[in-house]
């Protein structure tokens, strides 16, 4: 079976870029995500909004008898005592578990312990996306011991970073002795990339598919990412944001604030090259950090953890 295990909808409401504008991270409706995923060959559809399960619940309200929807969530956590964000993709999330994990998000170790105790399957998404040497690499890689799986292919990340994570999955053995599983997903914030990167695993239904992932039988498939992918999503979100200000889509703005945002959008038209510049700069930094981490991880790592050599942090 196939499932794109990293997809956002308009319930991913938090965008910390220029907070005055109150832009969402995504404007796709859950049902449209479902239809798009199905049209691109996905057997199961996972909704993994940022710190919300409302997208998946909305979809289940529209498809109450569906057995092909996975209630997911991308839980934003932090590596303790650092500024490093760590995103956990959780599959089979419930309203009670969503509520219980919120107070623990400041410490990824505490959040992961709760998820393990709850018996849900989860992964660590885009392992090095937020890592820029804020803590020694050996210290940061302790997160590999607390998760059952890594996102080994993210449709917005460079091939080199995805391949590095596949190498980690192949070589690293957690202290539990159980090999890390893998998942893959598009990380789509617009409909154009939904179902272009996916996870493949044995199963005849949703429950068997998730059990295969637990057993490490998942395979990453589909596209990698790059600057054009990121900028394409950015322009898509910008377009939908402008449409929402004009009255098409979610009504997030009222009165003077809506007028001020319309002025800001109009004033930004001459500099609409900026998103692709930012995306390109981000991918240059991602490529540089990927190379640094690859050099720091010695071949023939120790069986329970990587042997790390770092010249700087």
MONORRA-V760269 format. One record per residue. N is the residue number from 1. D_LAST is the distance of its C-alpha to the last C-alpha in Angstrom with 2 decimals. Layout:
BEGIN
n->N d_last->D_LAST
n->N d_last->D_LAST
END
This chain:
BEGIN
n->1 d_last->41.19
n->2 d_last->38.74
n->3 d_last->36.73
n->4 d_last->34.15
n->5 d_last->31.96
n->6 d_last->29.91
n->7 d_last->32.27
n->8 d_last->32.62
n->9 d_last->35.79
n->10 d_last->36.89
n->11 d_last->36.03
n->12 d_last->32.33
n->13 d_last->33.17
n->14 d_last->29.95
n->15 d_last->28.47
n->16 d_last->26.18
n->17 d_last->26.51
n->18 d_last->29.12
n->19 d_last->30.32
n->20 d_last->33.60
n->21 d_last->34.71
n->22 d_last->34.46
n->23 d_last->33.81
n->24 d_last->33.39
n->25 d_last->30.71
n->26 d_last->33.62
n->27 d_last->37.40
n->28 d_last->38.62
n->29 d_last->41.30
n->30 d_last->40.85
n->31 d_last->44.19
n->32 d_last->43.34
n->33 d_last->40.08
n->34 d_last->42.27
n->35 d_last->44.82
n->36 d_last->42.28
n->37 d_last->40.49
n->38 d_last->43.89
n->39 d_last->45.05
n->40 d_last->42.09
n->41 d_last->42.87
n->42 d_last->40.87
n->43 d_last->42.85
n->44 d_last->40.86
n->45 d_last->39.30
n->46 d_last->36.27
n->47 d_last->35.46
n->48 d_last->31.91
n->49 d_last->31.74
n->50 d_last->28.94
n->51 d_last->29.81
n->52 d_last->33.48
n->53 d_last->36.06
n->54 d_last->38.74
n->55 d_last->38.54
n->56 d_last->39.36
n->57 d_last->42.04
n->58 d_last->43.59
n->59 d_last->43.82
n->60 d_last->45.46
n->61 d_last->47.96
n->62 d_last->48.98
n->63 d_last->49.00
n->64 d_last->50.11
n->65 d_last->51.21
n->66 d_last->48.20
n->67 d_last->46.69
n->68 d_last->44.10
n->69 d_last->41.79
n->70 d_last->38.59
n->71 d_last->37.63
n->72 d_last->33.87
n->73 d_last->31.20
n->74 d_last->27.57
n->75 d_last->26.37
n->76 d_last->23.51
n->77 d_last->21.43
n->78 d_last->18.22
n->79 d_last->15.65
n->80 d_last->16.81
n->81 d_last->15.49
n->82 d_last->13.07
n->83 d_last->14.06
n->84 d_last->13.44
n->85 d_last->16.90
n->86 d_last->18.15
n->87 d_last->21.53
n->88 d_last->24.09
n->89 d_last->27.11
n->90 d_last->30.06
n->91 d_last->33.41
n->92 d_last->36.62
n->93 d_last->35.60
n->94 d_last->38.43
n->95 d_last->39.19
n->96 d_last->38.97
n->97 d_last->35.58
n->98 d_last->34.24
n->99 d_last->35.49
n->100 d_last->34.15
n->101 d_last->30.53
n->102 d_last->30.19
n->103 d_last->29.71
n->104 d_last->26.92
n->105 d_last->24.63
n->106 d_last->22.27
n->107 d_last->21.24
n->108 d_last->20.87
n->109 d_last->21.77
n->110 d_last->25.02
n->111 d_last->25.84
n->112 d_last->25.43
n->113 d_last->27.60
n->114 d_last->30.28
n->115 d_last->30.32
n->116 d_last->30.64
n->117 d_last->33.45
n->118 d_last->35.15
n->119 d_last->35.27
n->120 d_last->33.99
n->121 d_last->31.98
n->122 d_last->28.61
n->123 d_last->25.53
n->124 d_last->21.89
n->125 d_last->21.91
n->126 d_last->19.54
n->127 d_last->16.69
n->128 d_last->13.82
n->129 d_last->15.70
n->130 d_last->13.92
n->131 d_last->10.42
n->132 d_last->8.01
n->133 d_last->4.63
n->134 d_last->6.81
n->135 d_last->6.67
n->136 d_last->5.72
n->137 d_last->7.47
n->138 d_last->10.39
n->139 d_last->10.99
n->140 d_last->11.12
n->141 d_last->13.43
n->142 d_last->15.87
n->143 d_last->17.37
n->144 d_last->18.95
n->145 d_last->21.24
n->146 d_last->22.72
n->147 d_last->23.83
n->148 d_last->26.74
n->149 d_last->25.64
n->150 d_last->23.10
n->151 d_last->24.03
n->152 d_last->24.04
n->153 d_last->25.45
n->154 d_last->25.04
n->155 d_last->27.48
n->156 d_last->25.26
n->157 d_last->22.19
n->158 d_last->21.98
n->159 d_last->23.60
n->160 d_last->20.53
n->161 d_last->18.52
n->162 d_last->21.63
n->163 d_last->22.18
n->164 d_last->18.72
n->165 d_last->19.61
n->166 d_last->23.04
n->167 d_last->21.63
n->168 d_last->19.72
n->169 d_last->23.04
n->170 d_last->24.91
n->171 d_last->22.89
n->172 d_last->21.56
n->173 d_last->24.15
n->174 d_last->23.60
n->175 d_last->24.89
n->176 d_last->28.03
n->177 d_last->28.85
n->178 d_last->29.47
n->179 d_last->27.80
n->180 d_last->25.95
n->181 d_last->28.22
n->182 d_last->27.53
n->183 d_last->28.62
n->184 d_last->28.63
n->185 d_last->29.62
n->186 d_last->30.03
n->187 d_last->28.16
n->188 d_last->31.16
n->189 d_last->31.74
n->190 d_last->35.01
n->191 d_last->37.75
n->192 d_last->37.28
n->193 d_last->34.48
n->194 d_last->35.75
n->195 d_last->36.48
n->196 d_last->34.90
n->197 d_last->32.13
n->198 d_last->33.24
n->199 d_last->33.22
n->200 d_last->36.14
n->201 d_last->37.38
n->202 d_last->40.78
n->203 d_last->42.99
n->204 d_last->46.19
n->205 d_last->45.06
n->206 d_last->42.12
n->207 d_last->42.09
n->208 d_last->42.21
n->209 d_last->39.45
n->210 d_last->37.08
n->211 d_last->38.16
n->212 d_last->37.31
n->213 d_last->33.77
n->214 d_last->33.56
n->215 d_last->34.77
n->216 d_last->32.11
n->217 d_last->34.68
n->218 d_last->33.06
n->219 d_last->32.35
n->220 d_last->30.29
n->221 d_last->32.56
n->222 d_last->32.91
n->223 d_last->30.97
n->224 d_last->27.35
n->225 d_last->26.22
n->226 d_last->25.18
n->227 d_last->25.55
n->228 d_last->29.31
n->229 d_last->29.08
n->230 d_last->26.92
n->231 d_last->29.07
n->232 d_last->32.18
n->233 d_last->31.33
n->234 d_last->30.53
n->235 d_last->33.90
n->236 d_last->35.63
n->237 d_last->34.36
n->238 d_last->35.27
n->239 d_last->38.71
n->240 d_last->39.32
n->241 d_last->38.15
n->242 d_last->40.66
n->243 d_last->43.30
n->244 d_last->42.74
n->245 d_last->43.36
n->246 d_last->46.55
n->247 d_last->47.71
n->248 d_last->46.61
n->249 d_last->44.23
n->250 d_last->42.82
n->251 d_last->44.14
n->252 d_last->41.09
n->253 d_last->42.44
n->254 d_last->45.64
n->255 d_last->47.60
n->256 d_last->46.00
n->257 d_last->42.46
n->258 d_last->43.53
n->259 d_last->45.20
n->260 d_last->42.16
n->261 d_last->39.95
n->262 d_last->42.61
n->263 d_last->42.54
n->264 d_last->38.74
n->265 d_last->39.02
n->266 d_last->41.83
n->267 d_last->39.99
n->268 d_last->36.94
n->269 d_last->39.11
n->270 d_last->38.64
n->271 d_last->34.83
n->272 d_last->34.68
n->273 d_last->32.67
n->274 d_last->29.66
n->275 d_last->28.60
n->276 d_last->28.38
n->277 d_last->26.35
n->278 d_last->23.83
n->279 d_last->23.87
n->280 d_last->23.38
n->281 d_last->20.42
n->282 d_last->18.83
n->283 d_last->19.55
n->284 d_last->18.13
n->285 d_last->14.73
n->286 d_last->15.28
n->287 d_last->16.27
n->288 d_last->13.31
n->289 d_last->10.83
n->290 d_last->13.44
n->291 d_last->13.56
n->292 d_last->9.93
n->293 d_last->10.37
n->294 d_last->13.80
n->295 d_last->12.95
n->296 d_last->10.61
n->297 d_last->13.59
n->298 d_last->16.28
n->299 d_last->19.84
n->300 d_last->22.20
n->301 d_last->19.94
n->302 d_last->21.36
n->303 d_last->23.99
n->304 d_last->22.52
n->305 d_last->18.80
n->306 d_last->16.48
n->307 d_last->15.46
n->308 d_last->11.79
n->309 d_last->10.53
n->310 d_last->6.95
n->311 d_last->7.14
n->312 d_last->3.79
n->313 d_last->0.00
END
